[in-house]
């Protein structure tokens, strides 16, 4: 058994996949180029990827979570060399900096569909 991907629901799978292709240098579409409702992208080494599925009833999660709103089901942790530089690059690619930042050495951003993801350095990850 081998994990091949985590799948994120979105109002438009192709648009969200395009955002992550801008965010993750070298990643490519592996399956789904001809499909409207599902796309799978992978890193250059062919490791575990991300899939995106169009969900017509999709509701954006709220960060931080609150009991009466759509809960976060998953978030991505992305290791970077320089958090500030990559935060700026992520925002330029279409992400939004979350209003709530629980740690000084990690940045929480929201992708265009509202899924949170964290940018951190290896040092920040080791201190958690």
C-alpha positions as CSV (number, residue, x, y, z in Angstrom):
1,X,0.0,0.0,0.0
2,X,1.2,3.5,-0.9
3,X,-0.3,6.9,-0.3
4,X,-0.4,8.7,-3.7
5,X,-2.2,11.9,-2.9
6,X,-4.4,14.0,-0.6
7,X,-7.5,15.3,-2.4
8,X,-8.9,18.8,-1.8
9,X,-12.4,19.6,-2.7
10,X,-13.0,22.9,-4.4
11,X,-15.7,24.8,-6.4
12,X,-13.4,24.4,-9.5
13,X,-10.7,21.6,-9.4
14,X,-8.8,23.0,-12.5
15,X,-8.5,26.5,-11.0
16,X,-7.2,25.2,-7.6
17,X,-4.8,22.8,-9.4
18,X,-3.5,25.8,-11.4
19,X,-2.8,27.7,-8.1
20,X,-0.8,24.8,-6.6
21,X,1.1,24.5,-9.9
22,X,2.1,28.1,-9.5
23,X,2.9,27.6,-5.8
24,X,5.0,24.4,-6.1
25,X,7.9,24.8,-8.5
26,X,8.4,21.9,-10.9
27,X,5.2,20.2,-10.1
28,X,3.2,18.9,-13.1
29,X,-0.2,17.6,-14.0
30,X,0.0,13.8,-13.8
31,X,-3.7,12.9,-14.5
32,X,-6.8,14.8,-15.3
33,X,-5.7,17.3,-18.0
34,X,-8.7,16.3,-20.1
35,X,-11.1,16.1,-17.1
36,X,-13.1,19.1,-15.8
37,X,-13.8,17.8,-12.3
38,X,-10.6,16.1,-11.2
39,X,-6.9,16.9,-11.5
40,X,-3.8,15.2,-9.9
41,X,-0.5,17.0,-9.7
42,X,2.9,15.5,-8.6
43,X,6.3,16.7,-7.7
44,X,9.2,16.3,-10.1
45,X,10.5,13.2,-8.2
46,X,7.1,11.5,-8.8
47,X,6.4,11.2,-5.0
48,X,3.1,11.8,-3.2
49,X,1.0,14.4,-4.9
50,X,-2.2,16.5,-4.6
51,X,-5.5,15.9,-6.2
52,X,-8.3,18.4,-6.7
53,X,-12.0,17.5,-7.1
54,X,-14.8,19.8,-8.1
55,X,-17.5,19.7,-5.4
56,X,-20.7,21.7,-6.3
57,X,-21.7,21.9,-2.7
58,X,-18.3,23.0,-1.5
59,X,-18.2,25.4,1.5
60,X,-15.1,27.3,2.4
61,X,-13.6,26.3,5.8
62,X,-13.0,29.0,8.4
63,X,-9.6,29.6,10.0
64,X,-9.3,29.5,12.9
65,X,-12.1,27.0,13.4
66,X,-15.3,28.0,15.1
67,X,-18.0,25.5,16.3
68,X,-20.8,27.1,14.1
69,X,-18.9,27.3,10.8
70,X,-17.4,24.9,8.2
71,X,-14.6,23.0,9.9
72,X,-11.1,22.6,8.4
73,X,-10.7,19.0,7.4
74,X,-7.1,19.1,6.3
75,X,-4.2,21.6,6.0
76,X,-0.9,21.3,4.2
77,X,2.5,21.9,5.7
78,X,5.0,23.2,3.1
79,X,8.7,23.4,4.1
80,X,10.5,26.4,2.5
81,X,14.0,28.0,2.8
82,X,12.8,31.5,3.5
83,X,9.3,32.0,5.0
84,X,8.9,35.7,4.3
85,X,10.1,35.4,0.6
86,X,7.9,32.4,0.0
87,X,4.9,34.0,1.7
88,X,5.2,36.9,-0.7
89,X,5.5,34.5,-3.7
90,X,2.4,32.6,-2.5
91,X,0.4,35.8,-2.2
92,X,1.5,36.8,-5.7
93,X,0.3,33.3,-6.9
94,X,-3.2,33.9,-5.5
95,X,-3.0,32.9,-1.8
96,X,-4.2,35.2,1.0
97,X,-2.4,35.6,4.3
98,X,-4.6,34.4,7.2
99,X,-5.6,37.0,9.7
100,X,-4.7,34.7,12.6
101,X,-1.1,33.6,12.9
102,X,-0.5,31.3,15.8
103,X,3.3,31.1,15.5
104,X,6.0,33.7,14.8
105,X,8.1,31.3,12.6
106,X,5.2,29.8,10.6
107,X,2.9,31.6,8.1
108,X,-0.7,30.4,7.7
109,X,-2.1,31.2,4.2
110,X,-5.4,30.4,2.5
111,X,-5.5,29.0,-1.0
112,X,-8.1,30.4,-3.5
113,X,-10.7,27.9,-2.2
114,X,-10.0,28.8,1.4
115,X,-7.9,25.7,2.4
116,X,-5.3,26.7,4.9
117,X,-1.6,25.8,4.4
118,X,1.4,26.6,6.4
119,X,4.8,27.7,5.2
120,X,7.7,26.8,7.6
121,X,11.4,26.2,7.7
122,X,12.9,22.9,8.8
123,X,14.0,24.7,12.1
124,X,10.4,25.8,12.7
125,X,9.1,22.2,12.2
126,X,11.7,20.8,14.6
127,X,10.6,23.3,17.3
128,X,6.9,22.2,17.2
